[in-house]
Amino acid sequence: MTPAAVLSAASGVALVLLSLALLLTVLRIIRGPTLPDRVLGLDMLVAIAIGLIAVIAVRTGFYLYIDIAIALGLVGFLATVAFARFILARGLSPERRAPGATEMPQAKPSSTRPRAGQAGRRKRKGAR
C-alpha cells in the first residue's frame, strides 16, 4: 500500500467520523435541556469544525485552511467565554435554579489585611 492510499483512506474515515460527530452535536444542541448544555454543544461544534477543516486541508494539500481553522478556534474560544459570562451574569446556571439550592454568600474583601506588596511597609511614627 502506498502512502498516498493510506492518507486517502485515513482522511476518508476521519471525514465520516467527524461528520457523524457533527450530527450528534447538532442534535445535542437542539435537545439540550439547559442553556449551559447548549453552549457546551456550540463549543464542541467549533472543535469538530476545526477538525473537519484540518482534514480537508491535509486531503487537498491546500494548507491555507489551517490558518482558517486557527482563526475559527480563536473566535470559538471568545464566543464560549462570552456565553459563559452571560450565563453567570444572568444567573441562568442550573445550580442557582435547582429547587432547595441556596446561594453561596460572596466573600467580602477584608480591609484589615494589607494589599499585595505592602506586607512589610508599615508606617512608623516619624519615618517617611
Secondary structure as UniProt FT lines:
FT   HELIX           3..31
FT   HELIX           35..60
FT   HELIX           64..90
FT   HELIX           94..97
FT   TURN            99..100
FT   TURN            116..117
FT   TURN            119..120
FT   TURN            125..126
//
